[in-house]
C-alpha cells in the first residue's frame, strides 16, 4: 500500500510503501512517554520505499532498554512525532499511523510490550462516545 504522511502543520511530508498487516500497537513505557498517551500505533515502511517530500524533521535519539539507539523524527514546528528508525543503521522506518492520510485503512494486527499496557486501554469500548464537548 502506498501511503502519504505529514505533520500536523504540514511542514513535513513524506511517502512510503507499507504492508498494512504489519501494523502494531506498542505499549512500552518509551512509547507512552514519547506520545504523551497510553500507546503508539506504527507500521514499518518497506525497505527503500521511504521518501521525504518536504521539510526536515528534528531528530531525538533514545537509547532503549535493549541498548539500541532509536532515532525519533518529529516536526520542530508543531511537535508531531512522525517516524522512527535505527540511529546506527537507518534502513527501515517505523511510520506513526496517526500521521498517515490512509490511517483508516491501517488496522493494527498485534500488540507489543503488552505487560506495560495500561489496564483501561483494553476496556475502551464501554466509554461514553461524543463528537465534541
N, C-alpha and C positions, 0 to 999 in steps of 0.2 A: 504494500500500500504506500502510495506517495503521500507524504504529509508536509504541512506548512506550519511553521511556528513563529511566534513573535512574543515580545514582552508586552506588558500592559500599555505602555505609552507608544509602542510601535517603532521605537528607535532601532531595535534589533530584530531582524527577520532571518529565518533560515528554512531549509527544506531538507528532506531525507526520505529514505525508504525504510519501512518497518514491517515486521511481521506482527500484526495485532495480537496473535496468540501468545506472544511473549511478554505482554503487559503484566505488571505485577504491582501489588501494594506492598510497600516496605514499612514495617512498624518499628524499625530500630530507633534508638534514642537519638542518634545523629539526625535522622530524617525528621523526627519530631521537632528538634531544636531548629534545624535549618529551615523548616517550613513554618514554624510557629503554630503548628497544629498537631493532630494525632498521627498522621501518616503521610506518605508521599506515594504517588502513582507515577510509574515510569514505564517507558517502552524503549528497548535498545534500537538504535539505528543500525541498519545493516552496514557492515564494514565498507568503508569507502564511499558511502552514499551521502553523508552529512555535508551540507554546503551552506556556509554563512552568506547571506544575500545582502544584508545591510547592517551597519553598526559594528561596534567592537565591544563585547562584553567584558566586564571586570571578572577576575578570577580569584577565588579564595581556595587555598589548598588545605584540606583537612586530613590529618593522619588518623586513619581508622584503628579500631582495636586490633585488627589483623596486622597493622604496620604498613598497609598500603596507603599511598598518597593519592587522595581523590580530589581532583580539581572541580570546584563548584562554580559554574559560569552564571552570572546574573547581570541584569541591567543596572548600570551605575546611576541612571536617572530615576527609574521608578522602583527598582529593587526586586523585580520579578526574578525568581530562580528559573533558569532556562534549561540547563542540561549539566551533566557531569561526565567526567572521563578520567582514566588513569593518568595522573600527572606525569608519570615517567614514560609511559607508552601509550600515547593518545591514538588508539586505533578504533575504539568503539565508544559511541556517545549514548548515554542514557538520557533520553528526552523526557522532560516533565510534561505529562499528558495534559495538564491544565492549560499549557501554553500553545497547544496544537489546535488548529482550526477544525480538524477532524476528530476531536476528542470524544464526541458522541459515539463514534464507531469503534473506539478502542476500549474494550471491556476487560478489566484485569482477570487473569486466569489463575492467579495464585497469590498467596500472601507470604512474605518473607519476614524473618525475625519476629515471629508471632508471639514468642514469650514476652516481648516488650510491648505488645498491643495493650492499649488502654481498654479496659473491660467494656465500656459503653459503646465502643466502635462496632461491636457485634450485635448491638440491640437498637440500631438507629431506625429500623422500620416502624417502630411504635411511637416515634416522636411526632409531635404536632407539626403539621405542614402548613406553610404560609408562603405567599408570593411576595410579601413585604410586611413591614411593621407599621 
